[in-house]
Amino acid sequence: FNEWLAGRPVTEHAVREFFDEEMAAGYSARSIRLHKVAIKAAIQKAFPSHDTRVAAALDALFRSVRTPRPESHFQNSDIFSQDELKRVIEASPRHIGLFIRALYNTGARISELLSIRLRDCRHGTSVVHCRITGKGKRERALTIARTLFESIRETNESKTFLFEHQGKRYTRQHMGREIKKFCRQ
């Protein structure tokens, strides 16, 4: 971006023109989005301002710069059928099978499920509402069927985290390896 500017001032028009040229040049959607985030961060760092109006204007500018959405190469063959899911759960040890069921039923990421603290869970009639820290350190709510939640607690003998073993939380890497292993089988 700095080379492209070639000494010209950073203006709203210049930012828009830069992204228009990248799109016309055929850059991938992912690259353009990455450049957008990097350029915004660089501008904020180069021109620090404690004026909330300046920050709001910069946010508005980058929100208004439309970039193409990355293509998704997601296919139905990438999704487990109910039968495949059942076979994986049956082939897994109980604690892994329950974890896979929780992933499937909630749509949460592995790290999100592993971060569930029991103190952040509120029991409803048929569900348990859990506050979790998601991607980007964003807090959100997750709902788990009460029967599944109780089965997980009994199996893991949870005291602090929903998914723990001998008082220690499972790691994302460990659970990822275990799931992969039983999916292959």
N, C-alpha and C positions, 0 to 999 in steps of 0.2 A: 504494500500500500504506500509506504514511504517513497519507494522508487517510482511508483506510478505517479505520485503527486509531483515529483520533480521540483520541489521547492514551492509549489503553490500552497496557499493556506488550506487548512482543513475546514471545509464548509459542508453544509447539508447537501448542496448540489454536487460537490466532489464525491461525497460518500455514495450518493445514489448513482452517479455516473460510473464509479468504480464497479459497483455490483452489476449494473447493466452490462458493462463490458465483459465481466467475468461470465455472465450468463450467455452472452452472444458468442464468446470464445469457446463455449462448450464445456466449461468446468463442471464436474459432477456436483450434484446437489449437496452431498456430504461436505465436499471441499468448500463450497460457497458458504454453507452454514458455519463451518469451522472458522473461516476467514471473518465472518460477521462477528462472531463472539470474540475472536482475538483482536480485531480492530477496535471494537467498542472498549475492551479492557485496556488497550494501549492508549486510546484517547483519554480515558478516565485517569490513567496513570500520568500521562504527559501533561494534562491540564486539570490538576486536582482543584475541586471547587467545593466549598462548604455551603454554597448557595443551592438550596433545594430546587429552585427553578431551573438552574442549569442542568442538574442531574435529571430532572423530570423531562426537560427538552431532549436530552441525549437519549433517554429511555424511549421517548416517543418517536424519535427519528429512527432508531434501530428496530422498533416494533413495526414501523410503517414500511421499512424496506422489505419487500416481499422476495423471498427466496424459494426456489422449487423444493418440493418435498422429496426426500430420498425414496427411491423405489424400494418396495418391499418384495423380497424374493421368498415370501412365506407361502408355503403350499399346504394343502390339506394333508398331504402325506407326512408332514412334519408333526401332526397332532396325533396323540394317542387315541385310538378308539376305546370305547368302554371295555371291550374284551382285552385289548393289549394292556390297559391300565390294571385291570383285575389280575392278569397274569404276572405283571411286574410286582404288584403288591403281595401276591401269594408267594412269589419266589424270594421275597425279601424278609429279613428278620423283622419282628413286630415293630420295633422303634423306627426303622427305615420305612416300612410300609405305611405307618401312621403319618410320617413326615411327608411322604409322597401324596397321600390322600389330602393332607392339609394344603400342600402346594396346589394340587389340582382343584380343590374346592374353593380356595380363596383367591387364586391367581396372583399370589404374592411371590416375591423373589425369595430365594433361599436365605439371603442375609436378613431380609425383613422378618421372616418367621423365626430365625434364630435370635433376633433381638427382642422378642416378646418377653417382657418381665411380668411375672404374675401380679405384681402390685398395680400394673397398668391395665388389668383386665376387670371388666364389670360383667357380672352374670345376669343375663336376662332369663326369661322363661325357657326358651328353646335355643337361644344363641348366647355366645359370649362376645362382648365388644372389647377389642384390644386396641390400645394406642400404640402405634409403632413409629419408628423412625425410618422413613423410606429413602429412596435415592435422592441425593442432593441435600441430605439432612432435613428433609421435609417430614413433618409429623402428619400422620393420617390415621384413619380408623380402619380396622380390619374386623370382620365378623366371622366367627367360627361356630359351627354347630356345637351345641353344648355336649352332646354325646361324644363327638370326636375330641373335644377339648378334655373331657374327663378321662377318656381312654389314653390320651397322650400323657396327662398328669400321672396316672397310675403306672403306666409303662416306664416313664422316665424318672419316677420318684422326684418330681420337680420341687424345688424349694425357692429358687430365685427366678430362673428362666424357665419358660415352658419346655424348651428342649435342652436338657442338660443330662450329663452322665457323671455320677459320683461327685456332684456339686460343682462341676465345671460345664460351661456352655460349649456345645459342639461348635466347631469352626465351619465356615462356609466351604473351605477346601475339602475337609473330611466328608461333609455331607454330599458335596458334588461328586467326589470319587465313588462314594458308596452307591449313590443313585445310578451313576453311569455303569458301575459294575453289574448291578442287578438288572438294569435295562438290557445290557448285552446278553445276559443269561436268558 
